[in-house]
Amino acid sequence: MREERIAKLKSLLEQDPNDSFGRYALALEYAALNDTAQAQALLEQLIGRDPSYVPAYQQLGYLFQKLSRRNDAISVLKRGMEVAAQQGDLHARSEMQEALDELTN
């Protein structure tokens, strides 16, 4: 089932490479399969293409946290919090602050 979703999302991205949600959803599918390298690459691509896409920072921060890449997680979460604050997304900012607090305490 997950492979079907991956295939469909890849097809959608071929049609529209700038589809931020499609790239994000594909990254989450790979993360669920523990293909962390592919998930990381997609999230980093997404941030490069659409630096205002707040969920990408959040998920990349969580991924780095899972991989015990503490400094990378802290850096990404801090950037994500800045972007979320600029957009008035206080909920996402709060969630990233909680993750940051776990890493720094």
C-alpha positions as CSV (number, residue, x, y, z in Angstrom):
1,M,0.0,0.0,0.0
2,R,2.8,2.4,0.9
3,E,4.6,1.6,-2.3
4,E,1.5,2.6,-4.2
5,R,1.3,5.9,-2.4
6,I,5.0,6.5,-3.2
7,A,4.5,5.7,-6.8
8,K,1.5,8.1,-7.0
9,L,3.3,10.9,-5.2
10,K,6.3,10.5,-7.5
11,S,4.0,10.7,-10.5
12,L,2.4,13.9,-9.2
13,L,5.8,15.4,-8.6
14,E,6.9,14.6,-12.2
15,Q,3.8,16.6,-13.3
16,D,4.5,19.4,-10.9
17,P,8.0,19.5,-9.4
18,N,7.0,22.6,-7.4
19,D,4.3,20.8,-5.4
20,S,5.5,21.4,-1.9
21,F,2.8,19.3,-0.3
22,G,3.5,16.4,-2.6
23,R,7.2,16.5,-1.9
24,Y,6.5,16.7,1.9
25,A,4.1,13.8,1.7
26,L,6.6,11.7,-0.2
27,A,9.3,12.5,2.4
28,L,6.9,11.3,5.2
29,E,6.2,8.0,3.3
30,Y,10.0,7.4,3.1
31,A,10.4,8.3,6.8
32,A,7.7,5.8,7.7
33,L,9.7,3.1,5.8
34,N,12.8,4.1,7.8
35,D,14.4,5.3,4.5
36,T,15.9,8.3,6.4
37,A,18.3,9.2,3.7
38,Q,15.5,9.6,1.1
39,A,13.3,11.4,3.6
40,Q,16.1,13.8,4.5
41,A,16.9,14.5,0.9
42,L,13.3,15.3,0.0
43,L,12.8,17.6,3.0
44,E,16.1,19.4,2.3
45,Q,15.0,19.8,-1.4
46,L,11.7,21.1,-0.2
47,I,13.2,23.7,2.1
48,G,15.5,24.8,-0.8
49,R,12.6,25.1,-3.2
50,D,10.1,26.6,-0.7
51,P,11.8,28.0,2.3
52,S,8.4,29.2,3.7
53,Y,7.1,25.6,4.0
54,V,7.1,25.3,7.8
55,P,6.2,21.6,8.2
56,A,9.4,20.6,6.3
57,Y,11.6,22.2,9.0
58,Q,9.6,20.5,11.7
59,Q,9.8,17.1,10.2
60,L,13.5,17.5,9.2
61,G,14.2,18.5,12.8
62,Y,12.4,15.5,14.1
63,L,14.3,13.3,11.6
64,F,17.6,14.6,12.8
65,Q,16.6,14.1,16.4
66,K,15.7,10.5,15.6
67,L,19.1,10.1,13.9
68,S,20.9,11.5,17.0
69,R,22.1,14.5,15.0
70,R,21.5,16.9,17.8
71,N,23.2,20.0,16.4
72,D,21.5,19.6,13.0
73,A,18.2,19.2,14.7
74,I,18.7,22.3,16.8
75,S,19.7,24.3,13.8
76,V,16.8,23.2,11.6
77,L,14.2,23.7,14.4
78,K,15.5,27.2,15.2
79,R,15.2,28.2,11.5
80,G,11.7,26.6,11.4
81,M,10.6,28.5,14.4
82,E,11.7,31.8,12.8
83,V,9.8,31.0,9.6
84,A,6.7,29.9,11.6
85,A,6.8,33.1,13.7
86,Q,7.1,35.2,10.5
87,Q,4.0,33.4,9.2
88,G,2.1,33.7,12.5
89,D,2.0,29.9,12.8
90,L,2.2,29.8,16.6
91,H,1.1,26.2,16.8
92,A,4.0,24.9,14.7
93,R,6.4,27.2,16.4
94,S,5.3,25.9,19.8
95,E,5.7,22.3,18.7
96,M,9.2,23.0,17.4
97,Q,10.0,24.8,20.7
98,E,9.0,21.7,22.6
99,A,11.3,19.5,20.5
100,L,14.1,22.1,20.9
101,D,13.6,22.1,24.7
102,E,14.0,18.3,24.7
103,L,17.3,18.6,22.8
104,T,18.8,21.4,24.9
105,N,17.7,20.4,28.4
